[in-house]
């Protein structure tokens, strides 16, 4: 559970801004969005394969961007 304590002479807007920043940094929101819909669990081998594909695609995009310059 996240807690943000209001400082002396702090506006509500700044308090909300600090709270939102903590929520984003903690990763709670992204986890909640991922769990919104059920996904079948995948094996470690499949997870590795997906990670490798993502990494290769990302590297290709970077190479293409660098090549355009």
Backbone as numpy.savetxt, mean C-alpha at the origin, in Angstrom:
# Nx Ny Nz CAx CAy CAz Cx Cy Cz
-4.84 -0.83 17.17 -5.67 0.34 17.17 -4.79 1.58 17.17
-5.09 2.49 16.27 -4.31 3.72 16.18 -4.92 4.79 17.06
-4.04 5.53 17.71 -4.49 6.65 18.52 -3.70 7.88 18.15
-4.40 8.99 18.01 -3.75 10.26 17.76 -4.25 11.22 18.82
-3.34 11.74 19.62 -3.72 12.63 20.70 -3.59 14.07 20.21
-4.60 14.84 20.52 -4.63 16.23 20.07 -3.62 17.05 20.86
-2.81 17.80 20.13 -1.83 18.67 20.75 -2.51 19.99 21.15
-1.86 20.73 22.04 -2.40 22.04 22.45 -2.46 22.96 21.24
-3.54 23.69 21.13 -3.74 24.66 20.05 -3.62 24.03 18.66
-4.07 22.78 18.50 -4.03 22.14 17.19 -5.43 22.13 16.61
-5.54 22.47 15.35 -6.85 22.50 14.71 -7.32 21.08 14.42
-8.60 20.95 14.22 -9.19 19.64 13.93 -8.69 19.13 12.58
-8.50 20.05 11.63 -8.02 19.65 10.31 -6.63 19.01 10.40
-5.75 19.61 11.20 -4.41 19.03 11.36 -4.46 17.69 12.07
-5.36 17.56 13.03 -5.52 16.30 13.75 -5.98 15.19 12.80
-6.95 15.50 11.97 -7.46 14.53 11.00 -6.37 14.18 9.98
-5.60 15.18 9.56 -4.52 14.96 8.60 -3.47 14.01 9.20
-3.10 14.22 10.45 -2.12 13.34 11.10 -2.67 11.92 11.24
-3.96 11.81 11.58 -4.57 10.49 11.71 -4.57 9.76 10.38
-4.97 10.45 9.32 -4.99 9.83 7.99 -3.60 9.38 7.58
-2.60 10.17 7.87 -1.23 9.81 7.53 -0.80 8.54 8.27
-1.17 8.43 9.54 -0.83 7.23 10.31 -1.54 6.00 9.76
-2.79 6.16 9.37 -3.55 5.04 8.80 -2.90 4.55 7.52
-2.50 5.47 6.67 -1.87 5.11 5.40 -0.54 4.42 5.64
0.27 4.96 6.54 1.59 4.40 6.82 1.49 3.02 7.46
0.45 2.77 8.25 0.33 1.48 8.93 -0.10 0.37 7.98
-0.77 0.72 6.88 -1.20 -0.29 5.91 -2.53 -0.91 6.24
-3.23 -0.39 7.21 -4.52 -0.95 7.62 -5.54 -0.85 6.49
-5.55 0.28 5.82 -6.54 0.50 4.77 -6.33 -0.43 3.59
-5.07 -0.62 3.18 -4.81 -1.51 2.05 -5.16 -2.95 2.40
-4.89 -3.35 3.63 -5.25 -4.70 4.07 -6.76 -4.89 4.06
-7.48 -3.90 4.53 -8.94 -3.98 4.56 -9.51 -4.07 3.15
-8.93 -3.31 2.23 -9.41 -3.36 0.85 -9.13 -4.71 0.20
-8.00 -5.31 0.54 -7.67 -6.62 -0.02 -8.61 -7.68 0.53
-9.00 -7.57 1.79 -9.86 -8.57 2.41 -11.34 -8.35 2.12
-11.65 -7.28 1.40 -13.04 -6.97 1.08 -13.69 -8.10 0.30
-12.94 -8.69 -0.62 -13.45 -9.79 -1.42 -12.59 -11.03 -1.15
-13.21 -12.16 -1.01 -12.49 -13.40 -0.72 -11.69 -13.84 -1.94
-10.46 -14.23 -1.70 -9.64 -14.81 -2.75 -9.12 -16.15 -2.26
-9.12 -17.11 -3.15 -8.60 -18.42 -2.78 -7.13 -18.30 -2.45
-6.69 -18.97 -1.38 -5.26 -18.92 -1.07 -4.46 -19.67 -2.14
-3.27 -19.13 -2.46 -2.43 -19.77 -3.47 -1.19 -20.35 -2.79
-0.60 -21.32 -3.45 0.58 -21.97 -2.87 1.79 -21.04 -2.96
2.84 -21.39 -2.24 4.06 -20.58 -2.25 4.67 -20.54 -3.64
4.61 -21.66 -4.35 5.18 -21.72 -5.70 4.46 -20.74 -6.62
3.12 -20.74 -6.54 2.34 -19.82 -7.37 2.60 -18.37 -6.99
2.71 -18.10 -5.70 2.97 -16.74 -5.24 4.32 -16.26 -5.75
5.32 -17.11 -5.72 6.64 -16.75 -6.25 6.56 -16.46 -7.74
5.83 -17.29 -8.46 5.70 -17.11 -9.91 5.04 -15.77 -10.22
4.02 -15.42 -9.47 3.33 -14.15 -9.67 4.28 -12.99 -9.38
5.05 -13.10 -8.30 6.00 -12.04 -7.94 7.06 -11.87 -9.01
7.54 -12.98 -9.56 8.56 -12.91 -10.61 7.99 -12.23 -11.85
6.77 -12.59 -12.23 6.14 -11.97 -13.41 5.97 -10.46 -13.21
5.53 -10.06 -12.01 5.37 -8.64 -11.73 6.70 -7.91 -11.83
7.75 -8.51 -11.26 9.06 -7.87 -11.28 9.58 -7.72 -12.71
9.38 -8.77 -13.53 9.84 -8.73 -14.93 9.09 -7.64 -15.70
7.78 -7.55 -15.51 7.00 -6.52 -16.19 7.46 -5.13 -15.80
7.70 -4.95 -14.50 8.15 -3.65 -14.01 9.50 -3.27 -14.62
10.42 -4.23 -14.67 11.73 -3.97 -15.27 11.61 -3.62 -16.75
10.70 -4.32 -17.46 10.50 -4.03 -18.88 9.96 -2.61 -19.07
9.02 -2.20 -18.22 8.47 -0.85 -18.31 9.56 0.19 -18.11
10.40 -0.05 -17.11 11.48 0.89 -16.83 12.43 0.98 -18.01
12.78 -0.18 -18.60 13.67 -0.20 -19.75 13.06 0.58 -20.93
11.76 0.40 -21.15 11.07 1.11 -22.23 11.07 2.61 -22.00
10.84 3.03 -20.76 10.86 4.45 -20.45 12.23 5.06 -20.64
13.25 4.33 -20.24 14.61 4.82 -20.39 14.97 4.88 -21.87
14.52 3.90 -22.64 14.81 3.85 -24.07 14.13 4.98 -24.83
13.01 5.50 -24.33 12.29 6.57 -25.01 13.02 7.90 -24.89
13.81 8.07 -23.87 14.49 9.36 -23.64 15.62 9.54 -24.53
